[in-house]
Amino acid sequence: MGMDFFQVNLPTDFLPLINSLDGISIDGKVKVSLAIGLFVEKQVTLAKAAELSGKTVGEFIDLLRLKKISWMEYTEEHLDDDERAIRELLRDSSNE
């Protein structure tokens, strides 16, 4: 299954900013920038952002770390799950 492409014209003012990113080509750098933006805005998952950027998940996480962008989110739901697991462990250990 091939990918469809479209062309975008950007002002040259973007060039110095895009060139600060690691990448082989300008196209690659733009893809990484867009993928990071979509991930930060929670429009795509980490895995999808990595795919869109042409990177592996590990490589994409490394890029996010370089940019000091948090790639893992600890939500209220995670906290509830952890608290539930702790209560169950404590209950199980007191029944022994």
C-alpha positions in Angstrom: 0.0 0.0 0.0 1.7 3.2 -1.2 1.5 6.6 0.3 0.0 9.6 -1.3 1.9 12.9 -1.2 1.1 16.6 -1.6 3.3 19.6 -1.9 3.5 22.5 0.5 5.1 25.9 -0.1 6.6 27.4 3.1 8.2 30.8 3.6 12.0 30.6 3.7 11.9 32.0 7.2 11.1 28.4 8.3 14.4 27.1 6.8 16.8 28.0 9.7 14.3 26.6 12.2 13.8 23.4 10.3 17.6 23.0 9.7 18.1 22.9 13.5 16.5 19.4 13.4 18.5 16.3 12.6 17.5 14.7 9.4 18.6 13.7 6.0 16.5 16.0 3.9 14.3 19.1 4.3 11.3 16.8 3.6 12.4 14.5 6.5 12.9 17.4 8.8 9.4 18.8 8.0 7.9 15.3 8.6 9.6 15.1 12.0 8.4 18.7 12.9 4.9 17.9 11.9 4.8 14.6 13.7 6.2 16.2 16.9 3.5 18.9 16.7 0.7 16.4 16.1 1.9 14.3 19.1 2.3 17.3 21.4 -1.3 18.4 20.5 -2.5 14.9 21.2 -3.8 14.5 17.7 -1.8 11.2 17.2 -0.4 8.5 19.4 3.3 8.1 20.1 3.5 5.1 17.7 1.6 7.0 14.9 3.8 10.1 15.3 6.9 7.9 15.0 5.4 6.3 11.9 4.6 9.7 10.3 8.1 10.9 11.0 9.7 7.9 9.4 11.4 7.0 12.7 11.1 4.0 15.0 9.3 4.6 18.3 12.7 4.5 20.0 14.2 7.0 17.6 11.2 9.3 18.0 11.4 9.1 21.8 15.0 10.1 21.5 14.0 13.1 19.4 11.4 14.1 21.9 14.0 13.8 24.8 16.4 16.0 22.8 13.7 18.6 22.5 12.8 18.2 26.2 9.3 17.1 25.3 7.6 14.6 27.7 6.6 11.5 25.8 4.9 9.7 28.6 1.8 10.9 30.3 0.7 9.8 33.7 -3.1 10.4 33.8 -5.7 10.4 36.5 -6.7 7.0 35.2 -3.2 5.6 35.6 -3.2 6.9 39.2 -6.5 5.2 39.9 -5.2 1.9 38.5 -2.1 2.1 40.6 -4.0 2.9 43.8 -6.4 0.0 43.1 -3.4 -2.4 42.6 -1.8 -1.2 45.8 -5.0 -1.8 47.8 -5.3 -5.3 46.3 -1.6 -6.1 47.2 -2.1 -4.8 50.7 -5.3 -6.8 51.1 -3.6 -9.9 49.8 -0.6 -9.6 52.1 -2.8 -9.0 55.2 -4.8 -12.2 54.4 -1.6 -14.4 54.4 
